[in-house]
Amino acid sequence: MENKLNCYKQMVERALDALPMTGAPDMLKEAMRYSLLSGGKRLRGCLVLAACEMAGGDLQSALPFACAVEMIHAYSLIHDDLPAMDNDCLRRGKPTNHIVYGEGMAILAGDGLLTHAFEVMAASDHPHAFRALREMAAAAGVRGMLSGQTLDVTLEGTSPDRETVHHIHEGKTAALLTAPVTAGLILAGAEENLIQAGREYGYHLGIAFQIVDDLLDLEGDPALMGKTLGKDQAEGKITWPACVGMDQARKDAEMHIRLAADALDPFGKEAEFLRALAFSTLHRVQ
């Protein structure tokens, strides 16, 4: 699993590095590339490629969409780190974008990455490009990530309840882990029942991923995480461990991972990588 993940990651890294960003002013391009190429797991891009390959699709035709979802993710992190949002100074062990380039340029860099992501997808001549693009747009937009982020920001300091936190996790994290899977399957020309199976996989993977992230904020290693820990609790963020306690949160993460793995049954042995990737989420340290 690790070898295949690294292969996918290297494909995404090379493609991201090669993006020309033609026409962007030098400072804007530098700020965009600073966050886009600062490392990270490239999980979302890898999910596009893995899902596409699982359904028998062509990896090269899916690569622009893998790059696009990484650009969308990078934009979201730049804006999330801003003083008006989470006010973080570190991301992946490096100063955050606004610390290096200033708040104004950081906002523009995030905007640039988001819009360039859709330009890259729209340039594809793949017959299913529009539908795959639509999956990404819905996940990043007002029904997806922005919805979860809005609840996360506006409900700080309130008493957590399961339903509200679940809605936050659905939008904030699960949406942008589900869309890469469904987009990859769409690009491979998968049947509707398989796309729905991928949607279920991505949903449960995303919920588990965020629960683990909440736990790591409480008990992770700052050196490995590359960011300030304990901020959720200090700022009154409503998290899953705050709702149910840490022991139950771990059990809930395990349940969602089992459901994610079970959702891949229609793919048989072709899903071994994505199953293993899901279970590895429970043991991640960053």
C-alpha positions as CSV (number, residue, x, y, z in Angstrom):
1,M,0.0,0.0,0.0
2,E,2.8,2.5,0.9
3,N,4.6,1.8,-2.3
4,K,1.6,2.4,-4.4
5,L,0.6,5.5,-2.4
6,N,4.1,6.9,-3.0
7,C,3.8,6.2,-6.7
8,Y,0.5,8.1,-6.9
9,K,2.0,10.9,-4.7
10,Q,5.0,11.3,-7.0
11,M,2.8,11.6,-10.0
12,V,0.7,14.3,-8.4
13,E,3.8,16.1,-7.1
14,R,5.5,16.2,-10.6
15,A,2.3,17.4,-12.2
16,L,1.8,20.1,-9.7
17,D,5.3,21.3,-10.0
18,A,5.0,21.5,-13.8
19,L,1.8,23.7,-13.7
20,P,2.8,26.8,-15.7
21,M,0.3,29.2,-14.1
22,T,0.8,31.4,-17.2
23,G,0.0,35.0,-16.8
24,A,0.1,35.2,-13.0
25,P,2.2,38.1,-11.7
26,D,5.5,36.8,-10.2
27,M,4.6,37.5,-6.6
28,L,1.2,35.8,-6.9
29,K,2.7,32.8,-8.6
30,E,5.3,32.6,-5.8
31,A,2.7,32.7,-3.1
32,M,0.5,30.2,-4.8
33,R,3.4,27.7,-5.3
34,Y,4.7,28.3,-1.7
35,S,1.6,26.6,-0.3
36,L,0.8,24.3,-3.1
37,L,4.3,22.7,-3.1
38,S,4.9,22.7,0.6
39,G,4.5,19.0,1.0
40,G,1.6,17.1,2.6
41,K,0.1,13.7,2.1
42,R,-1.5,14.5,-1.3
43,L,-4.3,12.2,-0.1
44,R,-7.0,13.9,-2.2
45,G,-5.0,13.7,-5.4
46,C,-4.1,10.1,-4.8
47,L,-7.7,9.3,-4.3
48,V,-8.6,10.5,-7.7
49,L,-5.9,8.3,-9.3
50,A,-6.6,5.3,-7.1
51,A,-10.3,5.4,-7.8
52,C,-9.8,5.9,-11.5
53,E,-7.4,3.0,-11.7
54,M,-9.6,0.8,-9.6
55,A,-12.4,1.1,-12.2
56,G,-10.1,0.5,-15.1
57,G,-9.5,4.2,-16.1
58,D,-6.5,6.0,-17.6
59,L,-4.4,7.7,-14.9
60,Q,-3.0,10.4,-17.2
61,S,-6.5,11.6,-18.1
62,A,-7.3,11.8,-14.4
63,L,-4.1,13.7,-13.4
64,P,-5.5,17.2,-14.1
65,F,-8.3,16.5,-11.6
66,A,-5.9,15.1,-9.1
67,C,-3.9,18.4,-9.4
68,A,-7.1,20.4,-9.2
69,V,-8.3,18.9,-5.9
70,E,-4.9,19.5,-4.4
71,M,-5.1,23.2,-5.5
72,I,-8.6,23.4,-3.9
73,H,-7.3,21.9,-0.7
74,A,-4.3,24.2,-0.6
75,Y,-6.5,27.3,-1.1
76,S,-8.7,26.1,1.8
77,L,-5.7,25.8,4.1
78,I,-4.3,29.2,3.2
79,H,-7.7,30.8,4.0
80,D,-8.2,28.6,7.1
81,D,-4.9,29.8,8.5
82,L,-5.7,33.5,8.2
83,P,-6.1,35.7,11.4
84,A,-9.8,36.0,10.7
85,M,-10.2,32.2,10.7
86,D,-7.9,30.0,12.7
87,N,-5.0,32.4,13.0
88,D,-2.3,29.8,12.6
89,C,1.4,30.6,12.1
90,L,2.6,27.2,11.2
91,R,1.5,24.7,8.5
92,R,3.4,21.5,7.8
93,G,6.3,22.9,9.9
94,K,6.6,26.1,7.8
95,P,5.4,29.6,8.3
96,T,1.8,29.9,6.9
97,N,1.2,31.9,3.7
98,H,0.1,35.1,5.3
99,I,3.1,35.1,7.7
100,V,5.4,35.0,4.6
101,Y,3.5,37.1,2.1
102,G,1.0,39.2,4.2
103,E,-2.7,38.7,4.5
104,G,-3.7,40.4,1.3
105,M,-1.4,38.3,-0.9
106,A,-2.4,35.2,1.0
107,I,-6.1,35.8,0.2
108,L,-5.1,36.4,-3.5
109,A,-3.0,33.2,-3.5
110,G,-6.0,31.2,-2.2
111,D,-8.3,32.8,-4.7
112,G,-5.8,32.0,-7.4
113,L,-5.4,28.4,-6.5
114,L,-9.2,27.9,-6.4
115,T,-9.9,29.5,-9.7
116,H,-6.9,27.9,-11.4
117,A,-8.1,24.5,-10.3
118,F,-11.3,24.9,-12.3
119,E,-9.4,26.3,-15.3
120,V,-7.2,23.1,-15.3
121,M,-10.3,20.8,-15.1
122,A,-12.2,22.8,-17.7
123,A,-9.3,22.4,-20.1
124,S,-9.6,18.6,-20.1
125,D,-11.1,17.1,-23.3
126,H,-12.2,14.0,-21.4
127,P,-15.8,13.1,-22.3
128,H,-16.7,12.9,-18.6
129,A,-14.8,16.0,-17.6
130,F,-17.8,18.2,-16.9
131,R,-19.5,15.8,-14.6
132,A,-16.2,15.2,-12.7
133,L,-15.7,19.0,-12.4
134,R,-19.3,19.3,-11.1
135,E,-18.4,16.8,-8.3
136,M,-15.5,18.9,-7.3
137,A,-17.4,22.2,-7.4
138,A,-20.2,20.8,-5.2
139,A,-17.7,19.5,-2.7
140,A,-15.8,22.8,-2.4
141,G,-18.9,25.0,-2.5
142,V,-21.8,26.2,-0.4
143,R,-23.2,22.7,0.0
144,G,-19.9,21.1,0.9
145,M,-16.7,22.5,2.4
146,L,-17.9,26.1,2.8
147,S,-21.0,24.9,4.6
148,G,-18.9,22.9,7.1
149,Q,-16.4,25.8,7.6
150,T,-19.3,28.3,8.2
151,L,-20.7,26.1,11.0
152,D,-17.2,25.6,12.4
153,V,-16.5,29.4,12.5
154,T,-19.9,30.6,13.7
155,L,-20.5,28.0,16.4
156,E,-17.1,28.4,18.3
157,G,-17.7,28.5,22.0
158,T,-21.1,26.8,21.9
159,S,-22.1,23.5,23.5
160,P,-21.2,20.6,21.2
161,D,-23.9,18.2,20.1
162,R,-23.4,15.1,17.9
163,E,-25.7,16.2,15.0
164,T,-24.1,19.6,14.6
165,V,-20.5,18.3,14.8
166,H,-21.5,15.6,12.3
167,H,-22.8,18.2,9.9
168,I,-19.5,20.2,10.3
169,H,-17.4,17.0,9.5
170,E,-19.6,16.2,6.5
171,G,-18.9,19.5,4.9
172,K,-15.5,20.5,6.3
173,T,-13.7,17.2,5.5
174,A,-15.9,14.4,4.1
175,A,-17.0,16.4,1.0
176,L,-13.5,17.0,-0.3
177,L,-12.5,13.4,0.4
178,T,-15.6,12.0,-1.3
179,A,-15.4,14.1,-4.5
180,P,-11.9,12.8,-5.5
181,V,-13.2,9.3,-5.3
182,T,-16.4,9.9,-7.3
183,A,-14.6,12.1,-9.8
184,G,-12.0,9.3,-10.4
185,L,-14.7,6.8,-10.9
186,I,-16.6,9.1,-13.3
187,L,-13.5,9.6,-15.4
188,A,-13.1,5.9,-15.6
189,G,-16.6,5.5,-16.9
190,A,-17.8,3.5,-13.9
191,E,-21.4,2.4,-13.6
192,E,-23.7,4.3,-11.3
193,N,-23.8,1.7,-8.6
194,L,-20.0,1.8,-8.5
195,I,-20.0,5.6,-8.3
196,Q,-22.4,5.4,-5.4
197,A,-20.2,2.8,-3.7
198,G,-17.3,5.2,-4.0
199,R,-19.4,8.0,-2.6
200,E,-20.2,5.9,0.5
201,Y,-16.5,5.0,0.8
202,G,-15.4,8.6,0.6
203,Y,-18.0,9.8,3.1
204,H,-17.1,7.3,5.8
205,L,-13.4,7.8,5.2
206,G,-13.8,11.6,5.5
207,I,-15.8,11.3,8.8
208,A,-13.2,9.0,10.3
209,F,-10.3,11.2,9.0
210,Q,-11.8,14.3,10.8
211,I,-12.4,12.4,14.0
212,V,-8.7,11.2,14.0
213,D,-7.7,14.8,13.2
214,D,-9.6,16.0,16.3
215,L,-7.9,13.3,18.4
216,L,-4.5,14.3,17.1
217,D,-5.1,17.9,18.0
218,L,-5.4,16.7,21.6
219,E,-2.7,14.0,21.8
220,G,-0.6,14.3,18.7
221,D,3.1,15.1,18.4
222,P,3.5,18.8,17.3
223,A,6.8,18.0,15.6
224,L,5.1,15.4,13.4
225,M,2.0,17.4,12.9
226,G,3.9,20.5,11.8
227,K,1.4,22.9,13.4
228,T,0.2,24.2,16.7
229,L,-1.8,21.7,18.7
230,G,-4.5,22.2,21.3
231,K,-6.1,25.1,19.4
232,D,-9.5,23.4,19.0
233,Q,-9.9,23.1,22.7
234,A,-8.4,26.5,23.5
235,E,-10.7,28.3,21.0
236,G,-13.9,26.4,22.0
237,K,-14.2,24.5,18.7
238,I,-16.9,21.9,18.8
239,T,-15.3,18.5,18.0
240,W,-16.2,14.9,18.1
241,P,-14.1,14.1,21.2
242,A,-15.7,17.1,23.0
243,C,-19.1,15.5,22.3
244,V,-18.5,11.8,23.1
245,G,-15.1,11.6,24.8
246,M,-11.8,10.3,23.4
247,D,-12.4,6.6,23.9
248,Q,-15.8,6.7,22.1
249,A,-14.3,8.9,19.4
250,R,-11.7,6.3,18.6
251,K,-14.4,3.6,18.4
252,D,-16.5,5.8,16.1
253,A,-13.5,6.4,13.8
254,E,-13.0,2.6,13.6
255,M,-16.7,2.1,12.8
256,H,-16.6,4.5,10.0
257,I,-13.4,3.0,8.5
258,R,-15.1,-0.5,8.6
259,L,-18.1,1.0,6.8
260,A,-15.8,2.6,4.2
261,A,-14.0,-0.7,3.6
262,D,-17.4,-2.5,3.3
263,A,-18.6,0.0,0.8
264,L,-15.9,-1.2,-1.7
265,D,-17.2,-4.7,-1.9
266,P,-18.6,-4.3,-5.4
267,F,-15.0,-3.7,-6.6
268,G,-13.7,-7.0,-5.2
269,K,-9.9,-7.4,-5.2
270,E,-9.4,-4.2,-7.3
271,A,-10.3,-2.2,-4.1
272,E,-7.4,-3.7,-2.0
273,F,-5.4,-0.4,-2.1
274,L,-8.3,1.8,-1.1
275,R,-9.3,-0.6,1.7
276,A,-5.7,-0.6,3.1
277,L,-5.6,3.2,2.8
278,A,-8.7,3.5,4.8
279,F,-7.5,1.4,7.7
280,S,-4.1,3.3,7.7
281,T,-6.1,6.4,8.6
282,L,-6.7,5.0,12.1
283,H,-2.9,4.9,12.7
284,R,-1.8,8.2,11.2
285,V,0.4,10.5,13.2
286,Q,0.1,13.6,11.1
